[in-house]
Every structure is written in C-alpha cells, then in structure tokens.
Amino acid sequence: MNETKTKCLIIGSGPAGYTAGIYTSRAGLSPIIYEGLQPGGQLTTTTEVENFPGYPEGVTGPQLMDDLKKQAMRFGAEIRPGRITEVDFNAHPFVARDDNDNRITADTVIIATGASAMYLGLPDEEKYMGLGVSACATCDGFFYRGRKVAVVGGGDTACEEALYLSNLATKVYMIVRKDHLRASKVMQKRVIEKENIEILFNTNTIGLFGEEFLEGAHLAEHMGTENERKFDIAIDGFFLGIGHKPNASIFTPGIELDDHGYIKTFNGTTATSVAGVFAAGDVADPRYKQAICAAGSGCRAALDAETYLLENS
C-alpha cells in the first residue's frame, strides 16, 4: 500500500474533472485526478460533439476528452487510472482509498463522478451506442434532422426529449410501457398536441435492428398478455428518456444528497455539506447535463477549493 498526500483530490475525469484539474494545477495545488471506470466520462461514447465552444467544425467525444486531459497534464495534474472505492470525510485531511488499496490524504476533494444514463438493458443498446442510440437528445438530436426517431419513457424527461426532437425530426414515437404518461399535466398536454409526436402506450421495446447503423426497433404491445402484438417501426434514432442515476453512492452517508440522489451544493457555489468537499458536473446537476455546463462547474469547484485553502491555511 502506498500513501500520497495532495492539496486537492479530484474524483472523476469527465469535462468537470479535467477542467477542475486544469484550474487547480495552474493554481499550484498539484491535484491528483482519478479517472474512474470510464476515463473521460460519458462523452467518450459520443461520436460527434458540435456544441462545445472552440470546435467550429465539431469534434468527436473521445478527442475532446483527450484534449482536456492533455491540457490538465500540461499544467502538472497527476492523472491516475482506476477508481476511488472509499472515502472518509469525518477527519481532516480527508482520507480516500483506491481499487489498489492505495491511501490518499487530501486537504480538499472535488467530486466529479457524473451521472449514468439509465438503459433498458437490451444487448442492442450497446451494439448501436453512438450509431443511433443516445441518452441525450440535446447532445445528439441535431444529427436527426428530417429523420424518424423514438423516445423511451413516459415521464417529464421523456416528454422534454420528445418535444425537443419534434422540432428537428419529421416523426417522433414515444414508447410508453404503461397506459398513461407519468409526466406533469402541462408536459402531457404539449406532447399530445404536437402533431409529429405519436405515443405508443402499453408498448415495450424488445430489440433494435439495422446493418451498420440503427434502422428500426422491435416492439411488443400488451407484452405478456393474450392481446400481445409484436411489430416493428422504422427509426434512425433511439433515445432513452428514463432518467439518470448520479454516481454518488460511495459518498453517503457523509455527503448530503437531494431526493433524487444528486449531491447538494449550497449558496450558489460548488460547496457540499462537508467543508472542503466540492461537487461539479452531472453528479450535482439534475437539470442541464451538458458538457459545457460540467466544464464550467469544474472551473468553479477549482476556484472554490483554492479559496477554501487560502482561508484555512
């Protein structure tokens, strides 16, 4: 077991984590960044990113994250593979352990572990990831202008995704396994009144198909009953609108979470319920979930950590 001391431990390596690494390393904090199970975060599964400033011709998700990583390393951030498996926020400096049982003590911690999109669990989802399957309409909807798409889910998230896509696609199917929408009344009204949105109630997705790219979905209406009917729809895009799960489980019960499991921040800052611990990116963002927002919050967390150290030195 090795032991390392740092002024700032950054847990997570998406836009928030790498940006926090850029700012804290430039501030002389010599941060250590743990990349986690998915180095670079969710963007590494996105083929093309056209809405991140500074890339007028667009950039692939993996390339964008590699650029951010190199920039953090340029200023001296130490980036480690692997993940943090245990943290103790009761003592100061804070103590963390990684999956190789290395011990890290840190004066400040920035949590940037993101949130994981919830999937149906179909093998085809992984097969067509980035080739027609997406969990973010705002990120990828632009590529489906004039095409047919489907959104899975019946809550506010799914309705928001469907409405956004309806302004780009010619046809939007909403695949809803229940006989009703769970969304708020105003959202229900909007999707019902939208001419190019068709809601398929009592319907489950049982598979996806296509040669190289997604071409359609296998569906089952009234699945498992005597009225079961299987049919296919032709679509170019399949969007998951069943929510996200913030990756915050290892920080409980030490860190205060909201009712949906996102880390609470206070007073317009990235400060959490534990002094010296800050949260950035999707793990603390139940609303926007955009790479540029995550990067901005990573900057804020770094500045907050620097201020904390100055005030508590």
C-alpha positions as CSV (number, residue, x, y, z in Angstrom):
1,M,0.0,0.0,0.0
2,N,1.3,3.4,-1.0
3,E,0.3,6.7,0.6
4,T,0.1,10.0,-1.2
5,K,-0.7,13.5,0.1
6,T,-2.3,16.2,-2.1
7,K,-3.9,19.6,-1.7
8,C,-6.7,18.5,-4.0
9,L,-8.1,15.1,-4.9
10,I,-10.4,15.1,-7.9
11,I,-12.6,12.1,-8.3
12,G,-13.8,11.7,-11.9
13,S,-12.5,12.5,-15.3
14,G,-15.3,14.0,-17.4
15,P,-15.4,17.6,-18.5
16,A,-15.9,18.7,-14.9
17,G,-13.0,16.6,-13.5
18,Y,-10.5,17.5,-16.2
19,T,-11.4,21.2,-16.1
20,A,-11.0,21.2,-12.3
21,G,-7.6,19.7,-12.9
22,I,-6.6,22.4,-15.3
23,Y,-7.5,25.2,-12.8
24,T,-6.2,23.6,-9.7
25,S,-2.9,22.6,-11.3
26,R,-2.4,26.2,-12.6
27,A,-3.1,27.4,-9.1
28,G,-0.3,25.2,-7.8
29,L,-2.4,22.7,-5.9
30,S,-0.8,19.7,-7.6
31,P,-4.1,17.8,-8.0
32,I,-4.5,14.1,-8.3
33,I,-7.3,13.0,-10.7
34,Y,-8.7,9.5,-10.6
35,E,-10.3,8.7,-13.9
36,G,-12.8,6.1,-12.7
37,L,-14.3,3.2,-14.6
38,Q,-15.0,5.3,-17.7
39,P,-12.0,7.6,-18.3
40,G,-13.2,10.8,-20.0
41,G,-16.8,10.2,-18.9
42,Q,-20.0,9.8,-20.9
43,L,-18.7,11.9,-23.8
44,T,-16.3,9.1,-24.8
45,T,-19.4,7.2,-26.1
46,T,-20.4,10.1,-28.3
47,T,-19.3,10.1,-31.9
48,E,-19.7,13.8,-32.7
49,V,-19.9,16.9,-30.5
50,E,-20.9,20.1,-32.2
51,N,-22.0,22.3,-29.3
52,F,-18.8,22.6,-27.3
53,P,-17.2,26.0,-27.8
54,G,-13.9,26.2,-29.6
55,Y,-14.6,23.5,-32.1
56,P,-16.3,25.2,-35.1
57,E,-16.2,22.0,-37.2
58,G,-17.2,19.7,-34.3
59,V,-15.1,17.1,-32.6
60,T,-15.5,13.5,-31.5
61,G,-16.3,12.9,-27.9
62,P,-13.1,10.9,-27.3
63,Q,-10.9,13.6,-29.0
64,L,-12.5,16.3,-26.9
65,M,-11.8,14.5,-23.7
66,D,-8.3,13.6,-24.7
67,D,-7.7,17.3,-25.4
68,L,-8.9,18.3,-21.9
69,K,-6.8,15.5,-20.3
70,K,-3.7,16.7,-22.1
71,Q,-4.3,20.3,-21.0
72,A,-4.7,19.2,-17.4
73,M,-1.5,17.2,-17.6
74,R,0.4,20.1,-19.3
75,F,0.0,22.1,-16.1
76,G,1.0,19.3,-13.8
77,A,-2.1,17.4,-12.8
78,E,-1.4,13.8,-11.9
79,I,-3.9,11.6,-13.6
80,R,-4.3,8.1,-12.3
81,P,-6.2,5.1,-13.8
82,G,-8.6,3.3,-11.5
83,R,-11.2,4.5,-9.2
84,I,-11.7,5.7,-5.6
85,T,-13.6,3.0,-3.7
86,E,-13.7,4.5,-0.2
87,V,-13.7,8.0,1.3
88,D,-13.7,9.3,4.9
89,F,-14.9,12.8,5.3
90,N,-15.0,12.7,9.1
91,A,-11.3,13.5,9.6
92,H,-9.2,16.3,8.1
93,P,-7.3,16.0,5.9
94,F,-9.7,13.7,4.2
95,V,-8.7,10.1,3.5
96,A,-9.5,8.0,0.4
97,R,-8.5,4.6,-0.9
98,D,-8.4,3.4,-4.5
99,D,-9.1,0.0,-6.0
100,N,-5.4,-1.0,-5.5
101,D,-5.7,-0.1,-1.8
102,N,-3.5,3.0,-2.1
103,R,-4.2,5.6,0.5
104,I,-4.6,9.3,-0.4
105,T,-4.9,12.1,2.1
106,A,-6.3,15.4,0.7
107,D,-6.9,18.9,2.0
108,T,-9.8,19.3,-0.4
109,V,-11.8,17.0,-2.6
110,I,-13.7,17.7,-5.8
111,I,-16.3,15.1,-6.7
112,A,-16.9,14.9,-10.4
113,T,-18.1,11.4,-10.8
114,G,-21.0,12.3,-13.2
115,A,-24.3,10.5,-13.6
116,S,-25.1,7.4,-15.6
117,A,-27.9,7.3,-18.0
118,M,-30.4,4.5,-17.3
119,Y,-30.9,2.0,-20.0
120,L,-33.4,-0.8,-20.8
121,G,-30.8,-3.5,-20.5
122,L,-31.1,-4.7,-24.1
123,P,-27.9,-6.0,-25.8
124,D,-28.8,-4.0,-28.8
125,E,-28.4,-0.7,-26.9
126,E,-24.7,-1.3,-26.6
127,K,-24.4,-2.5,-30.1
128,Y,-25.8,0.7,-31.6
129,M,-24.5,3.1,-29.0
130,G,-23.3,6.2,-31.0
131,L,-24.8,4.6,-34.1
132,G,-28.4,5.6,-33.4
133,V,-28.8,5.0,-29.7
134,S,-28.4,8.0,-27.4
135,A,-29.4,9.1,-23.9
136,C,-29.2,12.8,-24.7
137,A,-31.5,14.5,-27.2
138,T,-29.9,17.9,-26.6
139,C,-26.5,16.4,-27.4
140,D,-27.3,14.3,-30.4
141,G,-30.7,15.4,-31.7
142,F,-29.1,17.7,-34.3
143,F,-27.9,14.7,-36.2
144,Y,-31.5,13.5,-36.8
145,R,-32.9,16.5,-38.6
146,G,-35.6,15.3,-41.0
147,R,-35.5,11.8,-39.8
148,K,-37.7,9.5,-37.7
149,V,-36.8,8.8,-34.0
150,A,-38.2,7.2,-30.9
151,V,-38.0,8.2,-27.2
152,V,-38.5,5.6,-24.5
153,G,-40.2,6.7,-21.3
154,G,-43.3,8.4,-20.0
155,G,-42.1,10.9,-17.5
156,D,-41.1,14.6,-17.8
157,T,-37.6,13.7,-19.0
158,A,-39.0,11.6,-21.9
159,C,-41.6,14.3,-22.8
160,E,-38.9,17.0,-22.8
161,E,-36.7,14.9,-25.1
162,A,-39.6,14.2,-27.4
163,L,-40.6,17.8,-27.6
164,Y,-37.0,18.9,-28.3
165,L,-36.7,16.2,-31.1
166,S,-40.0,17.1,-32.6
167,N,-38.6,20.4,-33.8
168,L,-35.8,18.5,-35.6
169,A,-37.2,15.2,-36.7
170,T,-40.1,14.5,-39.1
171,K,-41.6,11.9,-36.7
172,V,-41.1,11.1,-33.0
173,Y,-42.5,8.0,-31.5
174,M,-42.9,7.9,-27.7
175,I,-42.6,4.3,-26.4
176,V,-44.5,4.1,-23.1
177,R,-44.9,0.8,-21.3
178,K,-47.8,1.9,-19.2
179,D,-51.3,3.1,-20.5
180,H,-50.6,6.6,-19.4
181,L,-47.9,9.3,-19.2
182,R,-46.3,9.9,-15.8
183,A,-45.3,13.5,-16.8
184,S,-46.8,16.6,-15.4
185,K,-50.1,17.7,-16.9
186,V,-48.6,20.6,-18.8
187,M,-45.9,18.3,-20.4
188,Q,-48.6,15.7,-21.3
189,K,-50.7,18.4,-23.0
190,R,-47.7,19.6,-25.0
191,V,-46.7,16.2,-26.4
192,I,-50.3,15.1,-27.1
193,E,-50.9,18.3,-29.1
194,K,-47.7,18.1,-31.1
195,E,-48.7,16.8,-34.5
196,N,-45.5,14.8,-35.3
197,I,-45.3,13.0,-31.9
198,E,-47.1,9.6,-31.8
199,I,-47.4,8.0,-28.4
200,L,-47.4,4.2,-28.3
201,F,-48.9,3.2,-25.0
202,N,-48.7,-0.3,-23.4
203,T,-45.6,-0.9,-25.5
204,N,-42.2,-2.3,-24.7
205,T,-39.0,-2.3,-26.8
206,I,-37.7,-5.9,-27.2
207,G,-34.9,-5.2,-29.7
208,L,-33.3,-3.0,-32.2
209,F,-32.1,-3.7,-35.7
210,G,-30.0,-2.4,-38.5
211,E,-27.0,-3.3,-40.7
212,E,-24.2,-0.8,-39.7
213,F,-26.4,1.9,-38.1
214,L,-29.8,1.7,-36.4
215,E,-32.7,1.2,-38.8
216,G,-35.6,0.3,-36.5
217,A,-37.0,-1.2,-33.3
218,H,-38.8,-4.4,-32.5
219,L,-41.8,-3.6,-30.2
220,A,-44.4,-5.5,-28.3
221,E,-47.8,-4.1,-27.4
222,H,-49.5,-5.6,-24.3
223,M,-46.5,-7.7,-23.8
224,G,-47.1,-11.0,-21.9
225,T,-50.9,-10.9,-22.3
226,E,-53.3,-12.7,-24.6
227,N,-53.5,-9.4,-26.6
228,E,-49.8,-9.2,-27.2
229,R,-48.9,-7.8,-30.6
230,K,-45.4,-7.6,-32.0
231,F,-44.5,-5.1,-34.6
232,D,-41.5,-3.0,-36.0
233,I,-41.1,0.7,-36.5
234,A,-38.5,2.2,-38.8
235,I,-36.4,4.8,-37.0
236,D,-32.9,6.3,-37.3
237,G,-32.5,7.4,-33.7
238,F,-33.5,5.7,-30.4
239,F,-33.4,8.0,-27.3
240,L,-33.5,6.8,-23.7
241,G,-35.7,9.2,-21.6
242,I,-35.9,7.1,-18.4
243,G,-33.6,9.2,-16.3
244,H,-30.1,9.3,-14.9
245,K,-28.6,7.9,-11.8
246,P,-25.9,10.2,-10.2
247,N,-22.7,8.3,-9.3
248,A,-22.7,9.4,-5.6
249,S,-23.3,6.1,-3.7
250,I,-19.7,5.9,-2.2
251,F,-20.0,9.3,-0.7
252,T,-23.0,8.5,1.5
253,P,-23.8,9.0,4.3
254,G,-21.1,11.6,4.6
255,I,-22.4,13.9,1.9
256,E,-25.9,15.3,1.8
257,L,-27.9,14.3,-1.3
258,D,-31.2,15.6,-2.7
259,D,-34.3,13.4,-3.1
260,H,-33.1,12.1,-6.4
261,G,-29.6,11.2,-5.2
262,Y,-27.7,14.2,-6.6
263,I,-25.1,15.9,-4.4
264,K,-26.5,19.1,-2.8
265,T,-24.4,22.3,-3.2
266,F,-25.0,25.5,-1.3
267,N,-25.1,29.3,-1.5
268,G,-24.6,29.4,-5.3
269,T,-21.2,27.6,-5.0
270,T,-20.0,24.1,-5.5
271,A,-19.6,23.6,-1.7
272,T,-21.2,20.5,-0.3
273,S,-22.5,19.8,3.2
274,V,-18.9,18.9,4.1
275,A,-16.5,21.9,4.4
276,G,-13.6,21.4,1.9
277,V,-15.5,19.0,-0.3
278,F,-16.9,20.3,-3.6
279,A,-19.1,18.8,-6.3
280,A,-19.0,19.6,-10.0
281,G,-20.7,18.3,-13.2
282,D,-23.6,15.9,-13.6
283,V,-23.3,14.3,-10.1
284,A,-24.6,17.7,-8.8
285,D,-26.7,18.8,-11.8
286,P,-30.1,17.2,-12.1
287,R,-31.2,19.8,-14.8
288,Y,-28.7,20.7,-17.6
289,K,-26.4,17.7,-18.1
290,Q,-24.3,19.4,-20.8
291,A,-20.6,19.1,-21.2
292,I,-20.0,22.8,-21.3
293,C,-22.0,23.2,-18.0
294,A,-20.0,20.5,-16.4
295,A,-16.7,22.1,-17.5
296,G,-17.9,25.4,-16.1
297,S,-18.8,23.9,-12.8
298,G,-15.4,22.1,-12.7
299,C,-13.8,25.6,-13.0
300,R,-16.0,26.9,-10.2
301,A,-15.1,23.9,-8.0
302,A,-11.4,24.5,-8.5
303,L,-11.8,28.2,-7.6
304,D,-13.9,27.3,-4.5
305,A,-11.2,24.7,-3.4
306,E,-8.4,27.3,-3.9
307,T,-10.4,29.9,-1.8
308,Y,-11.0,27.3,0.9
309,L,-7.3,26.5,1.2
310,L,-6.4,30.2,1.3
311,E,-8.9,30.8,4.1
312,N,-8.0,27.8,6.1
313,S,-4.2,27.7,5.8
